[in-house]
Amino acid sequence: MVTDAHMATATDAQILTLAQWLSPAYPIGAFAYSHGLEAAADQRWVTDATSLEAWLDDVLEHGAGRSDALFIAAAWRACDARALREIDKTARAFAAGKERLLETDQQGAAFAQVTETIWGGDLSGLTYPVGLGGASRRANLPLHLTQTLYLQAFLSNLVAAGQRLVPVGQTAGQQILHRLTKRLPGIAEATAHGDISRLSSTAFLGDIASMKHETQYSRIFRT
């Protein structure tokens, strides 16, 4: 049984399980969501590699990156299914707008469907980070590794979205990912307590972008 946020050494099986769950090949449709980035590009708030990196930095440190890591930790530490459902209610209420809720709800449903079929358990009706945290605990996976790999997958998807929306090349995109990835262990460490009473978000422009996307005329992403 996992009893703390860290393990001395993750096993190959644990690493490979998380790598599979958080791979672009795992059918949760992450590629369809830009997390408001499409609207930010449309509004000219993000126009190049520099502004894309600044935007993603804010999302990680002050927005969904940090809050999702906290929800993962809270779900991982949940004592039972009832507690898990209560955490999920908070995750849903914390969604800043219609499309943010759609994003976490739909990805959570897709994650649950595949993961339940292969690994078992009941993840139905959970938002994505809550479902992932609950599944990780059930599969005896390390919390810190779950959080950091989730954040890397989240960030990778947004870098890829940015490359489709603004003139950012493959090398520049990977440079952004390389620099921002260094922040991920610190975010995981700071949220490992799983105390959702300390939940906060100040990435307000990202929330506004997500809301603007709801009525944007031309769109290639769902959010």
Summary of the structure (lengths in Angstrom):
residues: 223
radius of gyration: 16.5
end to end distance: 37.7
largest distance: 50.5
contacts: 750
relative contact order: 0.23
helix: 67%
strand: 0%
